[in-house]
Amino acid sequence: MRNDDFHCVGDGRGRRRVFVNGNEIKSCIWADVKRGVACIHPHLLRIHKRKRSEVYSRKLRGEITIEFI
């Protein structure tokens, strides 16, 4: 069952641009249009302080817009 509101990197639907509150996000990992949440990597990739096997990520909330390229 495919959810059309959830977009992630490897879902096979092609390249797309992600906007949060009208601002384009370059390094988005996944985005949920229905809930208004997007998970991104900051432009300088950092290793998590306590969990050394993970890369630091951050969640943005707001109006999510997806534009297919």
N, C-alpha and C positions, 0 to 999 in steps of 0.2 A: 504494500500500500504506500503510494507516494504522496507526500505532503507538499502541496504547491506553495505554501507559505514559508517553508524552511529551505534555505539555500546554504550549501557548503561546498568546499573546494572540490571534492571528488564525486559529486553526485551525477555527473555525466550530462548535464544540461548546457554545457558550453561556458564560454567566458561572459562575464557580466560586470557591470559597475555598481557599486553599493554606495548609497547616499544616506547619511544620518542627519536629519534636520536640514537637508539641502546641501550639506557639505560632503564632498566625495571622500571616501575612505579607501586608501590604497592597499592596505595589507589586511583585508578581512578574512578570517578563517571560516566563520559561519554567521548567518543572519536569520532571524526569525521575524518576518514582517508582521505577523498577527500579534505577537507579544511585544514588538518594538525593541528587540535586544539584538546587538551585534557584538561578536567577539573578535578582537583585532590583536595583532602584534604591533607594538610601537616600531617606528622606523629604525631605531637602534636596537637590534635584537640583544636581549640580556638573558642571562641564566638566572633562574629563581634562586634567592638567597639560601633557603633551607632545603628546597627540593632540587638538587643539582641536576637531575635528569630531565627537568622541565624548562621550557622557554617561557619567559614572562609574558603574560597576556592580560588584556584588560577588556571589560565589557562596557559598551556604550548603550545608553537608552534614549529613545526618542522615536520620531517618525522615520521608519525605514522605507527606502525606495530602491527598487532593483531595476536596472536598465540593461537589457541584453545587448551585447555588441554584435 
